[in-house]
């Protein structure tokens, strides 16, 4: 079946999505480079909170750590919501445990957490990096499967809808910010690299691939389902088709490969706070408690899109745009001169502030209305 794409509407939306994703990708990649420069200025700096302390002292460390760990914590919660949504799509039935009756989504969140839990007990980020490689491959497979579903399984690329809805802009931009919010783990990864001179190149490649992946998926979802597109395109796909099954099953792999990488910095901070990082048994208990608390939150606020938008606005925009720029300006205040780069940094900070204010209001409003 030959896909039909409306020439004017499709092309305009294609450009809108890609320009929006591209702008956020460039901004977040640039602020990642700013974090690298801050780390290179002092050999004692190893983590993102260290950068905050280098710039603003103990208060800076506390502020950075708060936003960083809350962001990672909510991202981990998002993974569990994602698992519950997609598993319920594949297996729409409820769990009966004695006298307890548990909904399908809730049951699958619990099941996914049990399977993921052992991966959080790994301590080495080097090992987790190999595990997370599966997540990269799974993203490519999902995109290919969605294209297959649209082109060959009868879905098509012919849906139309409202091309631009201003009320949805804050949520959309917040989602973009969430997608490019890896800054909390950048310093830890940079420290763990064998060849740190490759860090900037790695950022360019990663953000480039993410830009293509997110932009293409946004366009495909719109052209395939229009206004009926759900928070995850896999929830729209027809279950009976092979392409849909591949996409959904592959989507389920992502949280298993990335969850531990996201939770590890939070767990390390808690272990260091209580000074128990050398006690293996206590560390396992702490990591287990973190997973259990993620499960509770995922079951309490099970709205993937809105929680993702909230994380992107109030936390990701702060950790990826405002804080890197503020720290950089403070660390290099004696060498910075008024010029093009300073204007860019101030513009990035203004962008982050606008996203934080508008996105937080919009996402919280939607969460409250749906509770």
Buried (B, 14 or more C-beta within 10 A) or exposed (E): EEBEBBEEBBEEBBEBBBEBBBBBBBBBBBBBBBBBBBBEBEEEBBBBBBBBBBBBEEEBBBBBBBBBBBBBBBBBBBBBBBBBBBBBBBEEEEBEEEEEEBBBBBBBBBBBBEEBBEBBEBBEBEEBEEBBEBBBEBBEBBBBBBBBBBBEBEBBBBBEBEEEEEEEBBBBBBBBBBBBBBBBBBBBBBBBBEEBEEBBEBBEEBBEBBBBBBBBBBBBBBBBBEEEBBBBBBBBBEEEBEBBBBBBBBBBBBBBBBBBBBBBBBBBBBBEEEEBBEEEEEBBEBBBEBBEEBBEBBBEBBBBBBBBBBBBBBBBBBBBBBBBBBBBBBBBEEEBEEEEEEEEBEEBBEBBBBBBBBBBEBBBEBBEEEE
